[in-house]
Amino acid sequence: MQSASHLSLAQEIRQDMESPTATLLERRAYHDRDQAVVERELEAKNARKEYILPFREEYEQARIKIHSLASAAANLQGEELEALNFELENTQQELQTTEREFLVQAETLSETMKNWEVSWKSFCDKCQDLEEERIGSMHQITWAYTNAIATVCVDDDEVS
């Protein structure tokens, strides 16, 4: 009789506790794949940030050069002023080109960051859901185990 109740306990533990744990582990493995996707998107976002830096620096250097040339023009006359104005026009054209390139790269970075933020929020929400499910499952498994052990203890006491 006692061996039958212990066998029943083993079967109950297997049925009531292993199955929910295995399901939770499967969801965790799927969650790890989501994490890998978010990490790849983070790498893409960081790479895009690094890629845009030279465009930004070039744009800012051109602005500084224009400001410098405009300041120097106030002190010059004649051919020197014409040469400076010619250089100023060329630098302004370079600035416009650089600004367009910088804006295109900034827009691309903005889209990349938006996509990453959406993925990151979704991933965090899934983390929260998985953790809540884990806590609920652990609570349920602990109660099932406690009840099964208590039942076997009662059966053992009746036999004794």
Secondary structure, DSSP 8 states (H G I E B T S, - for coil): -HHHHHHHHHHHHIIIIIHHHHHHHHHHHHHHHHHHHHHHHHHHHHHHHHHHHHHHHHHHHHHHHHHHHHHHHTT--HHHHHHHHHHHHHHHHHHHHHHHHHHHHHHHHHHHHHHHHHHHHHHHHHHHHHHHHHHHHHHHHHHHHHHHHHHHHHHHHHH-
